[in-house]
Amino acid sequence: MVETGAILGVLAVSMSMALTPGPNMMYVVSRSITQGRRAGVISIAGVAVGFILYLTATSLGLSVLFVAVPQLYLAVKLAGAAYLLWLAWQALRPGGISVFAPGELPVDSPRKLFMMGLATNLLNPKAAILYLTLIPQFVHPDDGHVLLQSFILGGVQIACSIGVNLSLALAAGTVAIFLNRHPSWLRIQRYAMGIALTGIALKLATDSSKPAVA
């Protein structure tokens, strides 16, 4: 059975990353502002399928590869920490651009919106980092079936990410107007997320745990 602490840990990490501007958020918010809420929701469906594909692939096979080649696991983990630090810098650096101020985009069909949402997530480094390095650290063989734990914790992450993006898609226009009128709130969000990501990156880089095998 998955421990409550593991669920809360994955939830905290997932929330921090979901609230940090990245490819998924930029795409969903841009579509919602330029093409309406329905376009944002369809885009989110593609993002969700991308998460499921990542979760399935990593749970069924990649963890075995990491155990067989521990140097590869270390390299991916350090790359993940470096990427998180880069995201933290993007949030903290002066003159950061708000994700709620996208440029003009062409109107696309529902099928294209879905496929672009899927492609955006499959090519998103944050998604790869979550499933390759972060979630496995919360899986403990002593707590039961490792594969089941992976899917449960992955489900927590997916629900968190989709919930955040759905909320943004439905409220993108209102949030954009509010932040344009109150830029201080945007700075607070950037600083909070930058500090949180820095802490997560340092923990990831210094953690000595080994990957679990499904």
Secondary structure, DSSP 8 states (H G I E B T S, - for coil): ---HHHHHHHHHHHHHHHTS--HHHHHHHHHHHHH-HHHHHHHHHHHHHHHHHHHHHIIIIIHHHHHH-HHHHHHHHHHHHHHHHHHHHHHHSTT---TTS--------HHHHHHHHHHHHHT-HHHHHIIIIIGGGG--GGGS-HHHHHHHHHHHHHHHHHHHHHHHHHHHHHHHHHHHH-HHHHHHHHHHHHHHHHHHHHHHHH--------
